[in-house]
Amino acid sequence: MWTTDTLEWIDIELTSFCNIKCKGCFRVQSDYADQILNKTYLDINTIRDKFQKEMFPNIKIINFCGSVDEPCSHPQFFEIIKHFADWNCHINIATNGSLRTVKWWTELAGILPSSHKVVWGIDGSDELSEVYREGSNFKKVEQNYRAFIAAGGKANWQFISFEHNEHQLEEAREKAKQEGFKEFKTIISHRKDTGGVKHTKLEVAESSCISCKYANQKRIFVNHMGNVIPCCHLNAKMLEYPVSGKNKDKFEDILQQQDYMTDINLANVSVEQAINGKVWTDIQNSWTSDNKIPRCEQVCKENKRDKFLKEKL
């Protein structure tokens, strides 16, 4: 299902650090976040060793978008961008935009390859965006994206729709257009309400069939510890497993049965060896078994997906 020869998309979670606390994020929702996060990052030497252009002949997208991190917090971020700049692929960066300085964002625009985009998570047309993205600073976000765009950077605006902000959707779209964003994306979610904010609901049809989105996209996920797994949605369980001391579901059972750090961690294996290892095999076999991984069922049941509405500006 996955091979490094056919792989087209790699998600890389660079760090366990973030400057804000989104209400639906693992760092807010998990009882173990303080034991796990804000401790480490994926080192540039590991990236240079394990991610070489010739290893991934069909790669199309390198996506710096983790499940717990702000990629721009990585102290070696510019070096990492430069490493991938000559891969002849698209570089995607997801950010909350309220970290770093105007000077930093101007410099980033200058080192990114021509095929790139920075996706700015802004859930409102003003400070209302700070309701979900707790700790962010809308005024600083404005300063940063304006500097990035003025320096030639290609920016997309991403708006997660909630009950508290949906009235600003049109205003935010118009603001994005006026500010020079290339695309406006609205996320309408099937996810549960969290942290006092309520999602705009998406009606979905239930199904017992798991159709892995990442497999269909020829895509994988690498977390900040260097663990290679099929997708970002399994990352929270993997991060919690060493400290929770509990075997709660099929995925944790797989991790317990295997020496998973040896099987999937880049300190011990290549990306190709991880994909062909026992942990990945057991994950895929679970999809057609009677004992499925709950997170896989939750995220990748057919017809049960977040809805992404993209509009060119």
Helices and strands as residue ranges (DSSP letters): E 9-12, E 21-22, H 26-29, H 33-36, H 44-50, G 53-55, E 61-64, G 71-73, H 77-84, E 90-95, H 102-111, E 116-121, G 127-130, E 133-134, H 138-150, E 155-160, G 166-168, H 169-179, E 183-188, H 213-216, E 219-222, E 228-229, G 232-234, H 235-244, H 250-257, H 260-264, H 271-275, H 278-286, H 294-300, E 307-312
